């Protein structure tokens, strides 16, 4: 099982702060995004736009980073400053 969290605008878009994914083998962040896209149109929009940064166990990661059972994955919108 992995815990997936959503922050900021993504939480509002998906109307979901988090969920648990139980039926998976070791995967990548990119593959996890694709799996989440299958949940519906809003989820697919989140994936298609690639509008989120990802962190695994509170460390920023690339799309090719591995995700395994027990990990916490967080998606959040890019932060801009000015």
C-alpha positions, 0 to 999 in steps of 0.5 A: 500500500502507498499513501497518495496526498494532494495539496493546493489547487490539485486538492480542489480540482480532484476534490480529494486530499488523499487516498491509498493505493493497495493493488500495485507492484513497485512502480514509477511516479509516471506510472502512478500518475497514469493509474490515477488518470483512470479514476475519471475526467478530473483525474485525467486532466491532472495527468494530461496537464502534468500540472503537479510536482511530486515528492516521495517520502517528503523528497522531491523526485523525478517522474522516473523515481520508483514508488514501493509499498509503504511510501508516501507520495505527494502531488502539489502544484508548482510554486511561483514567487515574485 
